[in-house]
Amino acid sequence: MDHYARDPYGGGEPLSDVCHRELLARLAAFPGAFSVLAYRGDVAVGLSNCFMGFSTFVCKPLVNIHDVVVTEAARGLGVCTRMMEQVAEVARARGCCKITLEVLEKNHPARAAYRKCGFKPYALDEEYGKAEFWQRYL
């Protein structure tokens, strides 16, 4: 995660000391959370952190991919595609209707990788525009 956090698309700052100390345990304890790790030999080259959610429109569970990390050295090697397929396998096994994720509009490499995996922006009705992901810090 620190690799991603330090990347300009991840905010360009290292993870806090609290995250370094507590993230793994807190993530492991969080209901509905799961992670997919990618290795090249015995070196970790990819990570996807996912959370279960629920679609009220379909009345079925869904998976939200919250973090996708691929190390610079492994980019372009299909790591993201393989992780997304593993997430899809877990989602199917759990009876999910869809997988969601967020991506910055100018993160063109990630957008291309996600499109290759079948993701796209969505709109309930094109007349009303595409959905946006918003946030409010507490």
N, C-alpha and C positions, 0 to 999 in steps of 0.2 A: 504494500500500500504506500509506503514511503516513496518508492520509485515513482508511482503515479502522482502523488501529492507534489513532488518536486518538479514535475513536468509542467510547462506553461498551461497545458490544457487541464491540469489537475489543481491549478492555483499557484504553482511556482514556489510553494513554501513546504518545508519538511513537516511531517506530522509532529504534533505536540508530544511532550514527554509523557503525558497521561495516555495518549494513544499508544505510544511505544510500550508502555507498561501494561495496559489493560485491554487493548483492542481485541486480542485473540480470545481471552477468557470471556469478555462481554459478548462478543459475536457468537461464540460457541453456546452461550447460555440463552441467547435471544430466541424466543419461539418462532419457528418457521424460517429461520435463517439457514442457508447452506452455501458452501463455497465449492467452486471447481478450480482445481490447480492443474497447470500444465507444466510438464517437465521435459527437458531435453537432456537425456541421460539422467544424472542425479542433480541437475541444476534447474531450479524453478525459473520458468520463463513467462508464465502467465497466471492470472488470478481473476476469477469472477465471483463477486459476492452477490448473493441473491436472497430475496425475501418473498415469502408467500403473501399473497393478497387475495382479494375477492372481487369478481366482476358482478355487480348488481344487475347489469343489463342481460347477462347470460346465466346468472345464478350458479356460477362455478368458480373454483379457485383459479388464480393466475400466479405467475412468477414475475417479479420485477427484478431485473438485473440492475443493481445499484452501482457496482464498480466493475470496470473491465480494465485490466492491466496486462500489457504485453511489453516485455523489456525491449529496449531499442535494438539489441542484437538479434532478437527473434522476430521483429516485425517483417511482414512480407513472407513468412514461412508457413502461413496457414494456421497459426496458433489460435487466433481469434475464432476462426471457423470451427475448429475442433472443439473449443470450449463451448461455443454456442450450440453445437450439436449435442454435447453432453448435457447442457442445461435443458435443451428440448427433450431429451430422453427422460430426465427427472420430471419435467413438467407433464409429459404424457403419462408417466407412471403414477403421478399424483392426481390425474384427472383434470388437469388445467385446460382452460379454453384458449389461453394466449400467454405470450411472454412480452413484457414491456421493458423499455429502457429509455434513458434520457441521453441526449448528445448535444454538445454545443454546435450551433449553426455553422461556425467556421472551422470546426475540427473535421476537415475534409477527409483525411485518412481514415478516421473512425467511421464517418458516415459511409464511406465507400465499403469498408469492411462489413458494416451492419447491413447495408443494402444487398451485398453479396450473399449474406446469410438469410435474406428474406424479410428483413425489417424495412419499414417505411413509415413516414409520418401518416397520421390518420385524421380523418374528419368524419363526423357522423353524417354530415351533409355538406358537400363542397360549397354550397351557397353561403354557409356560415363560417367557412374557413377551417384551417387545420387547428388541431388541439395544441396547446402550449403547456409546458411544465413550469409552474410558478412555485415560489417558496416564500415563507415568512419565518425568520429566525425568532426563537423564543429565548 
